Amino acid sequence: MNLQQNQAISREINKILTRAQLSPEMLRMINTSLNADNKNGELFKWAHLTLLSCDCVGGLDEVGLPGAIAMEFFALAADIFDDIQDQDNDNLPWRKLPNANAINLATCLLMLGYEAISSIPDNRLFREVSQILTRTGVISSDGQSQEFLYDRIEKVSLEQYFEVVKRKSGSLTACACKIGATLGGASEVLVDHLALFGTNLGIMSKIRNDLNDFLSFEKKKDFVYNRKTLPYVYLLTILKGDEAERFKELTRIQRRNSQGFGKEELEYLKQLTYNEGAVHYCTVMYEIFRQKSRDVIMAIPILEKRKEKMIKIVEEII
């Protein structure tokens, strides 16, 4: 089934790119960037989530396809903007481009997302999907901006962290689920339930990435740039006295000169992350949002086999 979906998605993307009459260089950048960040070899993960949500409410793939393509373009654009701002993921194709080119690439992808949904034949559905994309873009951009501001202040609360993650990461997964459910003909109540599922899915994915990236001190730049990931915010919240002061000093060393952050400091930070419960806390919060995702699906009135497909997505995020 996924192979057939991948083929259908690829064909539709090629049609849109051909219709857009893009330059060879822009086409090369787009084709190089699509699926570049899929670590497990999975193709078109955003399009598949959209189509799965459409199927969940009884919709057909061909009905959900324009929204699925739009979501693939839209999420890729968001990733590119995010990496430019964070100066992260240097191994990805768009990070090897000059920033100006990468910004143009992301902007083009956003516009292609709206080009994709222009083929929706029902004007009401077109307007609804367009509005979902636009509102998500506004909310996600605001979350990204807030996250960027938090990098520059000393302390952020756990409540502030989760609100930003909900607006940034949660809004994107909610968007895919809402578009799929809307095109699948779901009621407003059911669309809202799928959106909530998507929000929880996005938050749990972000928690997993935060923990993995924070522990990859040698490869990732989260700690270097004082990025307020969940382990970082937890340590800021929980540490007291001398430990709190030493942790703050480590962050100041990184700000002043990351070369002054040696093996001894690195080992101390790793031990601190485990000893003070940051890993345990992140794991617990991850499981809480995983269970919330399951609970939403189990509560909605759809066929059991469709519930199983949605639950499988939750179980595969590890």
C-alpha positions as CSV (number, residue, x, y, z in Angstrom):
1,M,0.0,0.0,0.0
2,N,2.8,2.4,0.9
3,L,4.5,1.6,-2.4
4,Q,1.4,2.5,-4.3
5,Q,1.0,5.7,-2.3
6,N,4.6,6.6,-2.8
7,Q,4.2,6.2,-6.5
8,A,1.0,8.3,-6.6
9,I,2.6,11.0,-4.4
10,S,5.7,11.1,-6.7
11,R,3.6,11.4,-9.8
12,E,1.6,14.2,-8.4
13,I,4.7,16.1,-7.2
14,N,6.2,15.7,-10.7
15,K,3.0,17.1,-12.3
16,I,3.1,20.1,-9.9
17,L,6.7,20.8,-10.5
18,T,6.3,20.5,-14.3
19,R,3.3,22.8,-14.2
20,A,5.3,25.4,-12.2
21,Q,7.9,25.7,-14.9
22,L,10.8,26.1,-12.4
23,S,14.4,26.7,-13.2
24,P,16.7,23.6,-13.4
25,E,18.5,24.8,-10.3
26,M,15.3,25.2,-8.2
27,L,14.1,21.8,-9.4
28,R,17.4,20.3,-8.4
29,M,17.2,21.8,-4.9
30,I,13.6,20.6,-4.4
31,N,14.3,17.1,-5.6
32,T,17.5,16.9,-3.5
33,S,15.7,18.1,-0.4
34,L,12.5,15.9,-0.5
35,N,12.9,13.0,1.9
36,A,16.5,14.1,2.8
37,D,15.7,14.1,6.5
38,N,13.9,10.8,6.7
39,K,16.3,8.8,8.9
40,N,14.7,5.4,8.5
41,G,14.3,5.4,4.8
42,E,10.6,6.3,5.0
43,L,9.4,8.4,2.1
44,F,6.9,11.3,2.2
45,K,6.1,10.9,5.9
46,W,4.0,14.1,6.1
47,A,2.0,13.1,3.0
48,H,1.4,9.6,4.5
49,L,0.2,11.0,7.8
50,T,-2.3,13.2,5.9
51,L,-3.5,10.3,3.8
52,L,-3.8,8.0,6.9
53,S,-6.0,10.6,8.6
54,C,-8.1,10.8,5.4
55,D,-8.5,7.0,5.4
56,C,-9.2,7.1,9.1
57,V,-12.5,8.9,8.6
58,G,-13.4,6.9,5.5
59,G,-11.9,9.1,2.8
60,L,-10.2,7.9,-0.4
61,D,-6.5,8.4,-1.2
62,E,-7.2,10.3,-4.4
63,V,-9.4,12.8,-2.4
64,G,-6.7,13.4,0.2
65,L,-3.8,13.5,-2.3
66,P,-3.7,17.3,-2.9
67,G,-3.7,18.0,0.8
68,A,-1.0,15.3,1.3
69,I,1.3,16.9,-1.3
70,A,0.7,20.3,0.2
71,M,1.6,19.1,3.6
72,E,4.8,17.5,2.3
73,F,5.9,20.8,0.8
74,F,4.7,22.8,3.7
75,A,6.5,20.8,6.4
76,L,9.7,20.7,4.3
77,A,9.7,24.5,4.1
78,A,9.2,24.7,7.8
79,D,12.2,22.4,8.4
80,I,14.4,24.5,6.2
81,F,13.4,27.8,7.9
82,D,14.0,26.1,11.3
83,D,17.4,24.8,10.4
84,I,18.5,28.2,9.0
85,Q,17.4,29.9,12.1
86,D,19.0,27.3,14.4
87,Q,22.1,26.9,12.3
88,D,21.7,23.2,12.7
89,N,21.7,19.9,10.7
90,D,24.6,20.9,8.6
91,N,24.6,17.5,6.8
92,L,21.2,18.2,5.1
93,P,21.1,19.5,1.5
94,W,19.6,22.9,2.2
95,R,22.2,23.6,4.9
96,K,24.9,23.3,2.3
97,L,23.4,26.1,0.3
98,P,24.0,29.8,0.9
99,N,21.3,31.0,3.4
100,A,19.7,33.2,0.7
101,N,19.2,30.2,-1.6
102,A,17.8,28.1,1.2
103,I,15.3,30.8,2.1
104,N,14.2,31.1,-1.5
105,L,13.9,27.3,-1.7
106,A,11.7,27.3,1.5
107,T,9.5,30.1,0.1
108,C,9.0,28.3,-3.2
109,L,8.0,25.2,-1.3
110,L,5.4,27.1,0.7
111,M,3.9,28.5,-2.6
112,L,4.0,25.0,-4.1
113,G,1.9,23.8,-1.2
114,Y,-0.9,26.2,-2.2
115,E,-0.4,25.2,-5.8
116,A,-1.0,21.6,-4.7
117,I,-4.4,22.3,-3.1
118,S,-5.5,24.4,-6.0
119,S,-6.6,21.1,-7.7
120,I,-9.2,20.4,-5.0
121,P,-12.4,20.5,-7.0
122,D,-14.8,21.5,-4.2
123,N,-14.5,25.2,-3.5
124,R,-15.6,24.9,0.1
125,L,-13.0,22.2,0.8
126,F,-10.4,24.2,-0.9
127,R,-11.1,27.2,1.3
128,E,-11.1,25.1,4.4
129,V,-7.8,23.4,3.6
130,S,-6.2,26.7,2.6
131,Q,-7.4,28.2,5.9
132,I,-5.9,25.3,7.9
133,L,-2.5,25.7,6.1
134,T,-2.5,29.5,6.6
135,R,-3.4,29.3,10.3
136,T,-0.9,26.6,10.9
137,G,1.8,28.8,9.3
138,V,0.9,31.7,11.5
139,I,0.9,29.6,14.7
140,S,4.1,27.7,13.8
141,S,6.0,30.8,12.9
142,D,5.0,32.4,16.2
143,G,6.2,29.3,18.1
144,Q,9.4,29.4,16.2
145,S,9.9,33.0,17.0
146,Q,9.2,32.5,20.6
147,E,11.7,29.6,20.7
148,F,14.3,31.8,19.2
149,L,13.7,34.5,21.9
150,Y,14.0,31.8,24.6
151,D,17.5,31.0,23.5
152,R,18.5,34.4,24.6
153,I,17.1,34.4,28.1
154,E,18.5,32.6,31.1
155,K,15.5,30.6,32.3
156,V,12.3,29.2,30.7
157,S,9.6,27.4,32.7
158,L,8.3,24.0,31.7
159,E,4.9,25.5,31.0
160,Q,6.5,27.9,28.5
161,Y,8.4,25.0,26.9
162,F,5.3,22.9,26.3
163,E,3.3,25.9,25.0
164,V,6.0,26.6,22.4
165,V,6.3,23.0,21.4
166,K,2.5,22.8,21.0
167,R,2.5,25.9,18.7
168,K,5.6,24.8,16.7
169,S,5.8,21.0,16.4
170,G,2.3,20.1,17.6
171,S,0.6,22.5,15.1
172,L,2.3,20.9,12.1
173,T,1.3,17.3,12.9
174,A,-2.2,18.6,13.8
175,C,-2.3,20.3,10.4
176,A,-1.6,17.1,8.5
177,C,-4.3,15.3,10.5
178,K,-6.9,18.1,10.1
179,I,-6.3,18.4,6.3
180,G,-6.6,14.6,5.9
181,A,-9.8,14.4,8.0
182,T,-11.3,17.5,6.3
183,L,-10.8,16.1,2.8
184,G,-12.0,12.7,4.0
185,G,-15.4,14.3,4.8
186,A,-15.2,14.1,8.6
187,S,-17.5,16.1,10.9
188,E,-16.1,19.2,12.6
189,V,-16.0,17.2,15.9
190,L,-14.1,14.4,14.3
191,V,-11.7,16.8,12.6
192,D,-11.0,18.4,16.0
193,H,-10.3,14.9,17.6
194,L,-7.8,14.1,14.8
195,A,-6.2,17.5,15.3
196,L,-5.7,16.8,19.0
197,F,-4.2,13.4,18.1
198,G,-1.8,15.2,15.8
199,T,-0.9,17.7,18.5
200,N,0.0,15.0,21.0
201,L,1.9,13.1,18.3
202,G,4.0,16.2,17.5
203,I,4.8,16.9,21.1
204,M,5.9,13.4,21.8
205,S,8.1,13.4,18.7
206,K,9.7,16.7,19.9
207,I,10.4,15.3,23.3
208,R,12.1,12.3,21.8
209,N,14.2,14.5,19.5
210,D,15.1,16.9,22.4
211,L,16.4,14.1,24.5
212,N,18.3,12.4,21.7
213,D,19.8,15.7,20.6
214,F,20.7,16.9,24.1
215,L,22.6,13.6,24.7
216,S,24.5,14.0,21.4
217,F,26.6,16.8,22.7
218,E,29.4,16.1,20.2
219,K,27.2,16.3,17.2
220,K,24.3,18.7,18.0
221,K,24.4,22.4,18.8
222,D,21.5,22.6,21.2
223,F,23.6,23.1,24.2
224,V,26.1,25.4,22.4
225,Y,23.3,27.8,21.5
226,N,21.4,27.5,24.9
227,R,18.5,26.0,23.1
228,K,15.7,25.5,25.6
229,T,15.1,21.8,24.9
230,L,13.2,19.8,27.5
231,P,16.3,18.3,29.3
232,Y,17.8,21.8,29.4
233,V,14.6,23.4,30.8
234,Y,14.2,20.6,33.3
235,L,17.7,21.0,34.6
236,L,17.2,24.8,34.9
237,T,14.1,24.1,36.9
238,I,15.3,21.3,39.2
239,L,18.9,22.3,40.0
240,K,19.6,24.2,43.2
241,G,22.6,25.6,44.9
242,D,26.1,24.7,43.7
243,E,24.8,22.4,41.0
244,A,22.6,25.1,39.6
245,E,25.6,27.5,39.5
246,R,27.9,25.0,37.9
247,F,25.3,24.2,35.2
248,K,24.9,27.9,34.5
249,E,28.6,28.3,34.3
250,L,28.8,25.5,31.7
251,T,26.2,27.4,29.6
252,R,28.3,30.6,29.9
253,I,31.5,28.7,28.8
254,Q,29.6,27.6,25.7
255,R,28.4,31.1,24.9
256,R,31.9,32.6,25.4
257,N,34.0,29.9,23.7
258,S,32.8,26.4,23.0
259,Q,36.4,25.3,22.7
260,G,36.7,25.8,26.5
261,F,34.2,23.1,26.9
262,G,36.4,20.0,27.3
263,K,36.0,16.3,28.0
264,E,35.7,16.9,31.8
265,E,32.8,19.4,31.3
266,L,31.2,17.1,28.8
267,E,31.3,14.1,31.1
268,Y,30.0,16.2,34.0
269,L,27.0,17.4,31.9
270,K,26.2,13.8,30.8
271,Q,26.2,12.5,34.3
272,L,24.2,15.5,35.5
273,T,21.5,14.7,32.9
274,Y,21.2,11.2,34.2
275,N,21.8,11.7,37.9
276,E,19.3,14.6,38.3
277,G,16.5,12.8,36.5
278,A,16.4,14.7,33.2
279,V,16.4,11.5,31.2
280,H,13.7,9.9,33.4
281,Y,11.5,13.0,33.3
282,C,11.7,13.3,29.5
283,T,10.9,9.6,29.1
284,V,7.9,9.9,31.4
285,M,6.6,13.0,29.6
286,Y,7.1,11.2,26.3
287,E,5.0,8.2,27.5
288,I,2.3,10.6,28.8
289,F,1.8,12.2,25.4
290,R,2.0,8.8,23.7
291,Q,-0.9,7.6,25.9
292,K,-2.8,10.8,25.2
293,S,-2.5,10.1,21.5
294,R,-3.7,6.5,22.0
295,D,-6.6,7.7,24.1
296,V,-7.8,10.2,21.5
297,I,-7.9,7.5,18.8
298,M,-9.6,4.9,21.0
299,A,-12.4,7.4,21.9
300,I,-13.4,8.3,18.4
301,P,-16.2,6.5,16.6
302,I,-14.3,4.8,13.7
303,L,-13.7,1.3,12.6
304,E,-11.3,-0.7,14.7
305,K,-9.0,-1.5,11.8
306,R,-8.7,2.2,11.2
307,K,-7.9,2.8,14.8
308,E,-5.2,0.2,14.6
309,K,-3.5,2.0,11.8
310,M,-3.4,5.3,13.7
311,I,-2.2,3.5,16.9
312,K,0.6,1.9,14.8
313,I,2.0,5.4,14.0
314,V,2.2,6.2,17.7
315,E,3.9,2.9,18.5
316,E,6.5,3.4,15.7
317,I,7.8,6.7,17.2
318,I,10.6,5.5,19.4
